[in-house]
Structure formats: C-alpha cells, structure tokens
Amino acid sequence: MNRLWTLIILTTLTNACAQNQVDICELGLTVGNGLTFHPKNGIILISKPTGNKDKNDKNQYSIYNITTLNQSFERVLNTSLNSDYTDYHPVFSPKGEFMLFNSTRPNPKSNMSSGKTDIWISKYRNGIFEKPEYIEALNSPSHDSYPTLTKTNKVYFNSDRPSGQGMMDIYVSEFKEGQWLSPKLVPKLNSVHSENDLVVDPDERFIIINRYTSETKEIDLFISYNENRKWSEPIPLDSINKSNIWELTPTLSLDGKILYIEVNGGIQCYDITEIVKN
C-alpha cells in the first residue's frame, strides 16, 4: 500500500470518529450507565437495559456496539463482552488497547455470583475483544465499579469497601510495570454521602463525579481540579444540575470538548469549555 492510500484511509477513519462524536448528541440513543469511544477506529459502545432478568434475577444491563450512518444508528449486542449476568459501563483506555467494564458475573474463585459489582478487563487487539478477565488488584468483597482512566492508565473508581468515608467512595490505583497497585482512598473527593459515576480528564487536570445525597434523594454533578497534584474540594456544576433530575454517567468526548451525561436514559451534551475553568 502506498503512502497516499495510507493517508486517505487514516483520514477517513479519523473523520468517521469525529463524525460519531458530533452525531451522538442528535441520535436519540437510549443508554444505561455506559458510553465510550475507541480513540482510533470509531467504535462506540454503550450499555443499556435488555428488558430481561439476569442470572441474579435482577434487571439485566448489557453492552452494545453502536454504528452510525446518516443520523441513524444500529445497535448490536456485543457477544464477546456480555454474560448471563449484568455487564455495563464500558470504558476504553486512552490508547484503545483494552476496555474496562462493570460486571456482576462470578469471579474466577467462585461458581456463583455474589451479586456485587466487580471491574473486569477485555484486551482489544486487531479489532477483536478478548475474553474478559477479573482484575484481582482492583476488586474487593464489596462493590467496585465505574472505572475511569488517565493517559498513564491510572484508574479511578468507586467502592463501598469498609475503608471509605461514606456510602460509596472514590479510590485510585496507579499502573506500574504492567499492573495496577493496591487502590488508595482519595479523601478530598469523598463525603459522608455517595460518590457514584465519575470521569477523569485523561491528563488528570480535573475529575467530574456525581454525588447522591440520601436526605434530598438528589444526584448532582461535582467537579474537582488537580492543583499541584492535590484534588480541590468538589464544587457543584450548577449550570448543569437540575432539581429532581439525576445527572448520571459523565463521559468526555475523545477531543475533550464535549461532556456527555445521561438523563432519564437519554444523552445530553455540554460544551466543556463552559464548564471547566482555565
């Protein structure tokens, strides 16, 4: 293949990916706790309810591939990633070499599901998702979920393990020499309430979380800034938060210009420059 054709193909893939980023706000997708974009080949994954019960007799969520064409889309169940349990919140790594997601399937040491959510990984090679693997270093006997990754594959996630400050808390694990280290609580990001869905800027400049307050039954978005390698006190995103509305599953576009959130199963889009301070 000559250099001209290589350039044409790469340009086509890049444009297709960028088009997906624009179209996603207008497609009318129904989602449920999951939206992610592959950084190179334009793949979009979502998770959503299947309408069935899973093997734990809970409402099942599964992961789907989305392809777009002329302001329409096709949704196909991803059989490589899903199980008879609940699988949701797919998140591609910044380089696209693997994907993390939540699952209630049994861990490798048990034939039965505990009903708890764990973080699993599927490596993505040559256009194929490999068999998902349980991440021993990140998981605990408690709920561990909603991973989000930096460019160095540092992972932030939430958990209700006993070492926390509230109902669910945010932890971080460094990625060193090909493996994740023991997770550490991030005290500044947590409260006596429940820190749930989250997304970290790949350059770790800021992190957006949502927080459930049991007294008001509200779920609102908050943002914290990385100031001299220390997280600032999270402040509410008042320009987005609405009373009696749950703002869920914050996600960033590949170019970092759009914040996607889930509201009532649909996707809302916001200009990140109007949200994040310089």
SENU-530779 format. One record per residue (C-alpha): x, y, z. Coordinates in nm, 4 decimals. Example, Ala and Ser with C-alpha at 12.3 -4.5 7.8 and 13.67 -1.06 7.14 Angstrom:
# residues 2
1.2300 / -0.4500 / 0.7800
1.3670 / -0.1060 / 0.7140
END
This chain:
# residues 278
0.0000 / 0.0000 / 0.0000
0.1481 / 0.3356 / -0.0990
0.1686 / 0.6371 / 0.1315
-0.1170 / 0.8203 / -0.0447
-0.3658 / 0.5397 / 0.0158
-0.2471 / 0.5042 / 0.3742
-0.3090 / 0.8752 / 0.4291
-0.6564 / 0.8531 / 0.2724
-0.7546 / 0.5577 / 0.4909
-0.6257 / 0.7200 / 0.8101
-0.8058 / 1.0444 / 0.7244
-1.1299 / 0.8536 / 0.6597
-1.1067 / 0.6754 / 0.9954
-1.0325 / 0.9999 / 1.1766
-1.3215 / 1.1780 / 1.0101
-1.5555 / 0.8884 / 1.0860
-1.4573 / 0.9009 / 1.4507
-1.5067 / 1.2765 / 1.4641
-1.8453 / 1.2391 / 1.2926
-1.9529 / 0.9872 / 1.5575
-1.8594 / 1.2400 / 1.8240
-2.0858 / 1.5033 / 1.6681
-2.3738 / 1.2717 / 1.5807
-2.4032 / 1.1107 / 1.9219
-2.5784 / 1.4196 / 2.0593
-2.8521 / 1.4001 / 1.7954
-2.9096 / 1.0267 / 1.7601
-3.1649 / 0.9802 / 2.0370
-2.9754 / 0.6848 / 2.1834
-3.1210 / 0.5089 / 2.4854
-2.8408 / 0.4291 / 2.7278
-2.7981 / 0.2955 / 3.0778
-2.4774 / 0.3740 / 3.2656
-2.2372 / 0.3498 / 2.9767
-2.0927 / 0.5331 / 2.6751
-1.7374 / 0.5067 / 2.5411
-1.5459 / 0.5744 / 2.2200
-1.2472 / 0.3888 / 2.0791
-0.9762 / 0.6513 / 2.0180
-0.8715 / 0.5255 / 1.6739
-1.1305 / 0.3264 / 1.4809
-1.4604 / 0.4990 / 1.5617
-1.6171 / 0.2172 / 1.7643
-1.8877 / 0.3336 / 2.0049
-2.0028 / 0.1146 / 2.2924
-2.2974 / 0.1755 / 2.5209
-2.4694 / -0.0192 / 2.7936
-2.8436 / -0.0299 / 2.8459
-3.1199 / -0.2451 / 2.9941
-3.2004 / -0.5571 / 2.7925
-3.5581 / -0.5842 / 2.9188
-3.4750 / -0.9235 / 3.0701
-3.3742 / -1.0537 / 3.4108
-3.0135 / -1.1600 / 3.4636
-2.8994 / -1.4758 / 3.6381
-2.9279 / -1.2967 / 3.9732
-3.2937 / -1.2227 / 3.8903
-3.2128 / -0.8516 / 3.8625
-3.2907 / -0.6208 / 3.5712
-3.0157 / -0.7009 / 3.3215
-2.7859 / -0.4467 / 3.1579
-2.5608 / -0.5426 / 2.8666
-2.3034 / -0.3819 / 2.6375
-2.3857 / -0.2962 / 2.2745
-2.1891 / -0.1843 / 1.9696
-2.3256 / 0.1288 / 1.8013
-2.2673 / 0.2111 / 1.4367
-2.3895 / 0.5385 / 1.2893
-2.4822 / 0.6381 / 0.9356
-2.6655 / 0.9489 / 0.8130
-2.8058 / 1.0463 / 1.1525
-2.9320 / 0.6927 / 1.2221
-2.7763 / 0.4123 / 1.4217
-2.7671 / 0.0361 / 1.4575
-2.7333 / -0.1294 / 1.7976
-2.5844 / -0.4802 / 1.8189
-2.5300 / -0.6848 / 2.1346
-2.1578 / -0.7422 / 2.1926
-2.1401 / -1.1182 / 2.2482
-1.7668 / -1.1085 / 2.3288
-1.8184 / -0.8986 / 2.6418
-2.1549 / -0.9935 / 2.7859
-2.2610 / -1.2743 / 3.0165
-2.5860 / -1.4082 / 3.1625
-2.5384 / -1.1543 / 3.4410
-2.5286 / -0.7739 / 3.4236
-2.2440 / -0.6099 / 3.2293
-2.2300 / -0.2326 / 3.1900
-2.0305 / 0.0916 / 3.1904
-1.7688 / 0.0105 / 2.9215
-1.4626 / 0.2380 / 2.9236
-1.1878 / 0.2249 / 2.6599
-0.8345 / 0.3032 / 2.7703
-0.6954 / 0.6282 / 2.6206
-0.4873 / 0.4315 / 2.3682
-0.7650 / 0.1825 / 2.2959
-0.5653 / -0.1285 / 2.3785
-0.8155 / -0.2521 / 2.6380
-1.1548 / -0.1815 / 2.7870
-1.2755 / -0.1886 / 3.1487
-1.6360 / -0.2525 / 3.2496
-1.8591 / -0.3442 / 3.5431
-1.9982 / -0.6948 / 3.5835
-2.1899 / -0.8990 / 3.8408
-2.0686 / -1.2307 / 3.6927
-1.8909 / -1.4727 / 3.9310
-1.5223 / -1.4076 / 3.9902
-1.2767 / -1.6832 / 3.8941
-1.2666 / -1.8197 / 4.2508
-1.6403 / -1.8850 / 4.2672
-1.9054 / -2.0617 / 4.0628
-2.1749 / -1.8325 / 4.1997
-2.2254 / -1.4584 / 4.1725
-2.2237 / -1.2642 / 4.4976
-2.4476 / -1.0032 / 4.3370
-2.1698 / -0.7474 / 4.3903
-2.0264 / -0.5448 / 4.1030
-1.6631 / -0.6003 / 4.0032
-1.4302 / -0.4407 / 3.7488
-1.3295 / -0.6588 / 3.4533
-1.0938 / -0.6032 / 3.1595
-1.1066 / -0.7094 / 2.7955
-0.7993 / -0.6553 / 2.5816
-0.8720 / -0.5204 / 2.2341
-0.6391 / -0.6451 / 1.9609
-0.6751 / -0.6440 / 1.5831
-1.0390 / -0.5437 / 1.6080
-1.1289 / -0.8252 / 1.8475
-1.2315 / -0.8117 / 2.2136
-1.0543 / -1.0868 / 2.4049
-1.2159 / -1.2924 / 2.6804
-1.2849 / -1.0670 / 2.9816
-1.0615 / -1.1112 / 3.2852
-1.1244 / -1.0322 / 3.6509
-0.8871 / -0.7668 / 3.7908
-0.7763 / -0.9058 / 4.1259
-0.5804 / -0.5940 / 4.2261
-0.8768 / -0.3572 / 4.1952
-1.1624 / -0.5633 / 4.3325
-1.2715 / -0.6453 / 4.6866
-1.5589 / -0.8387 / 4.8502
-1.7565 / -0.5120 / 4.8245
-1.8958 / -0.3283 / 4.5214
-1.6209 / -0.1926 / 4.2926
-1.7353 / -0.0063 / 3.9839
-1.7330 / 0.2891 / 3.7410
-1.3650 / 0.2889 / 3.6398
-1.2191 / 0.5869 / 3.4533
-0.8650 / 0.6096 / 3.3161
-0.5867 / 0.8629 / 3.2682
-0.3316 / 0.8557 / 2.9866
-0.0949 / 0.6648 / 3.2162
-0.3693 / 0.4052 / 3.2839
-0.4109 / 0.5247 / 3.6412
-0.7637 / 0.4178 / 3.7286
-1.0151 / 0.5979 / 3.9481
-1.3267 / 0.4063 / 4.0557
-1.5830 / 0.3881 / 4.3332
-1.6332 / 0.1289 / 4.6048
-1.8256 / 0.0706 / 4.9258
-1.5394 / -0.1206 / 5.0895
-1.5106 / -0.0607 / 5.4662
-1.2186 / 0.1854 / 5.4458
-1.4331 / 0.4625 / 5.2956
-1.5904 / 0.7816 / 5.4286
-1.9491 / 0.7395 / 5.3091
-2.1803 / 0.5002 / 5.1267
-1.9655 / 0.4842 / 4.8104
-1.6229 / 0.6449 / 4.7812
-1.3626 / 0.7124 / 4.5150
-1.0350 / 0.5212 / 4.5080
-0.7341 / 0.5391 / 4.2793
-0.4833 / 0.2795 / 4.1635
-0.1519 / 0.3559 / 3.9944
-0.0462 / 0.1455 / 3.6949
0.3175 / 0.0396 / 3.7333
0.5204 / -0.2211 / 3.5443
0.2142 / -0.3632 / 3.3706
-0.0118 / -0.3977 / 3.6713
-0.2393 / -0.1966 / 3.8971
-0.1265 / -0.1335 / 4.2527
-0.3351 / -0.1570 / 4.5676
-0.6114 / 0.1086 / 4.5494
-0.5983 / 0.4081 / 4.7811
-0.8841 / 0.6219 / 4.9070
-0.8931 / 0.9769 / 4.7672
-1.0211 / 1.1627 / 5.0784
-1.0696 / 1.5047 / 4.9170
-1.3125 / 1.3677 / 4.6576
-1.5318 / 1.1887 / 4.9087
-1.8008 / 1.2791 / 5.1593
-2.0428 / 1.1167 / 5.4021
-2.2754 / 1.0789 / 5.1034
-2.2319 / 0.8501 / 4.7998
-1.9835 / 0.9286 / 4.5219
-2.1023 / 0.7307 / 4.2224
-2.0341 / 0.7792 / 3.8496
-1.7148 / 0.9603 / 3.7553
-1.4908 / 1.0598 / 3.4673
-1.1334 / 1.1842 / 3.4910
-0.9708 / 1.4093 / 3.2336
-0.7075 / 1.1906 / 3.0603
-0.4401 / 1.4486 / 3.1546
-0.5756 / 1.4426 / 3.5127
-0.6489 / 1.8153 / 3.5177
-0.9969 / 1.7636 / 3.6616
-1.2426 / 1.4952 / 3.7612
-1.6225 / 1.5081 / 3.7368
-1.8288 / 1.2968 / 3.9753
-2.1899 / 1.2638 / 4.0725
-2.2940 / 1.2520 / 4.4358
-2.6088 / 1.1045 / 4.5849
-2.7412 / 1.2733 / 4.8976
-2.9785 / 1.0495 / 5.0910
-3.1554 / 1.3357 / 5.2675
-3.2661 / 1.5056 / 4.9454
-3.2615 / 1.1968 / 4.7179
-3.0751 / 1.4127 / 4.4651
-2.7869 / 1.3054 / 4.2384
-2.5848 / 1.6043 / 4.1189
-2.2588 / 1.6563 / 3.9317
-1.9490 / 1.7991 / 4.1001
-1.6062 / 1.8948 / 3.9648
-1.2675 / 1.8866 / 4.1351
-0.9419 / 2.0307 / 3.9973
-0.5934 / 1.8886 / 4.0248
-0.3982 / 2.1731 / 4.1833
-0.0307 / 2.0989 / 4.2393
-0.1061 / 1.7247 / 4.2436
-0.3793 / 1.7666 / 4.5037
-0.7517 / 1.7467 / 4.4365
-0.9551 / 2.0539 / 4.5253
-1.2816 / 2.0431 / 4.7181
-1.5511 / 1.9273 / 4.4697
-1.7937 / 2.2032 / 4.3742
-2.1376 / 2.1507 / 4.2172
-2.1863 / 2.2073 / 3.8461
-2.4796 / 2.4416 / 3.8947
-2.5004 / 2.5209 / 3.5236
-2.5995 / 2.1567 / 3.4602
-2.7620 / 2.0286 / 3.7788
-3.1399 / 2.0463 / 3.7936
-3.3711 / 1.9837 / 4.0849
-3.5373 / 1.6399 / 4.0921
-3.3248 / 1.5258 / 3.7965
-3.0477 / 1.2672 / 3.8294
-2.7415 / 1.3608 / 3.6220
-2.5668 / 1.0297 / 3.5561
-2.2602 / 0.8749 / 3.3926
-2.0444 / 1.1742 / 3.2907
-1.8322 / 1.0954 / 2.9832
-1.5854 / 1.3045 / 2.7826
-1.5552 / 1.3129 / 2.4053
-1.2255 / 1.1999 / 2.2559
-1.1196 / 1.5561 / 2.1841
-1.2171 / 1.6635 / 2.5357
-1.4560 / 1.9301 / 2.4082
-1.7887 / 1.7712 / 2.4991
-1.9257 / 1.6424 / 2.8287
-2.1938 / 1.3777 / 2.7838
-2.4298 / 1.2926 / 3.0676
-2.7184 / 1.0513 / 3.0954
-3.0580 / 1.1920 / 3.1955
-3.3655 / 0.9685 / 3.2006
-3.1945 / 0.7212 / 2.9678
-3.1005 / 0.9802 / 2.7071
-2.7764 / 1.1651 / 2.6320
-2.7284 / 1.5359 / 2.6940
-2.4247 / 1.7241 / 2.5622
-2.2401 / 2.0243 / 2.7069
-1.9505 / 2.2359 / 2.5876
-1.6707 / 2.1510 / 2.8302
-1.5122 / 2.4968 / 2.7906
-1.8211 / 2.6465 / 2.9516
-1.7884 / 2.4130 / 3.2486
-1.4188 / 2.3758 / 3.3252
-1.2172 / 2.6747 / 3.4422
-0.8959 / 2.7591 / 3.2568
END
